[in-house]
Amino acid sequence: MIKINLLAERKAAKAKAQTSLKFEMGGSQNFMLAGILILGALVAGGWSWSRYSELARVQHEKAADEAELKRLEEIRKKAEAFKKQKELLERKINLITDLKKKQAV
């Protein structure tokens, strides 16, 4: 009678099955997970870049508006000075015309 040792083959088959099972189970899922993570990182990076560029644009506009405000403040001060000078000259002119009217009487 011939004796066949089947136990050694079963161990080899189990070892083979476990290694292929691990590779098949994690391979496509790992690629899918990596793809989702990369896509998420790209979306987050794009959003961050858009927020940063918006912030830079607003800061630039703010600096330009502040410079314009400073320029207009100087113009307003000059206008007020001219207005005061005009009122002073009008009072002088009115005083002179009143004195001429009284002198003629």
Secondary structure, 3 states (H helix, E strand, C coil): CCCCCCHHHHHHHHHHHHHHHHHHHHHHHHHHHHHHHHHHHHHHHHHHHHHHHHHHHHHHHHHHHHHHHHHHHHHHHHHHHHHHHHHHHHHHHHHHHHHHHHHHC
